[in-house]
């Protein structure tokens, strides 16, 4: 409360931004007709099967582990609440996701403060997150994105906090939050490894005072960082353990995250041309067929596959916005909404390059996540929805660049104004020879 009293204007700005965000999301949910994607239909069947028969399965009538249980269990809980309230579950899920979206905005603000250490970057990131259309549209989609975004921002915020405090408790909380994130979206499982790797390098080459050097050693620092990483990994494993046990008991096999291989197989078709038959199936499993396609593609059509597995997939993933499940009429809070997405996307390139040089800065962790997740995306079929969860990091880095430019433009204009005021023209002296005439 003391901070609020001392920063009334700042607090008012934050309240107004959240009010705008709530109004835009509520207006969207109530003013359009929402579409249902095929994934949502399968989730709906899955939840009813789980609640009615006690069978956890996706697209089948028998138990399987095709999808991780985070979002289906989230849906199942809200189905029970909807039944108790005698309301339809999908509208309830959408309104809950609206609240989750607002919570994610708060976490984006917190993460921006931690990474950029600048309140103007944080407030600009918050404002852009309030009006960025995919963050509005996704509230209408009964899909994993809204919950995954909230959990990923929770994890990253706690992980940066743990790096700053270097407390075991904070590292444990980070592992728990990462575990919850992975149970919703499996691709984030390996994320803590490169983050701890970069943190170790930062600590290893950190400039220390003579007093710190006298009371510490490289080996002790390495052990401390390694211990924090192990704690995070163990807590992540603890969150995954019930899922692993379930799969061992029910399916008689160990499934690390999910058994669905279709995204990997579909990613082997350049430009998503599913008529491409570079090799014959000949009774191979989907996974075997995918590897056969990759081998044949990189040997027989090398340039085509190299381009697809680099620039092609990145362009397909990032250059378009995610529209959620779709809706009618298309909701636009302002015209030319794609320009904001492209501005965020391309302006982030400069901070990413700058952080290669400033790799000791806390914001480098955001760059690590963007790079690692982009590399992981190259393994699978590219979809616009896959850029959604990392867009807050693009927004923070883009806002950082914007504040940097405005600061230097403002300093330049102030300098020019001061220089103009300090300049006093010298009056012209009348020529003596002319005056005599």
Secondary structure as UniProt FT lines:
FT   HELIX           2..6
FT   HELIX           8..31
FT   STRAND          33..34
FT   HELIX           38..53
FT   HELIX           69..85
FT   HELIX           89..116
FT   HELIX           119..131
FT   HELIX           133..137
FT   HELIX           138..140
FT   HELIX           145..165
FT   HELIX           168..184
FT   HELIX           186..188
FT   TURN            189..190
FT   HELIX           191..204
FT   HELIX           210..214
FT   HELIX           218..251
FT   HELIX           262..266
FT   TURN            267..268
FT   HELIX           270..272
FT   TURN            274..275
FT   TURN            282..283
FT   HELIX           286..300
FT   HELIX           302..307
FT   HELIX           308..312
FT   HELIX           313..318
FT   TURN            324..325
FT   STRAND          327..328
FT   HELIX           337..357
FT   TURN            358..360
FT   TURN            362..363
FT   HELIX           364..377
FT   TURN            378..379
FT   HELIX           384..390
FT   HELIX           391..422
FT   HELIX           432..436
//
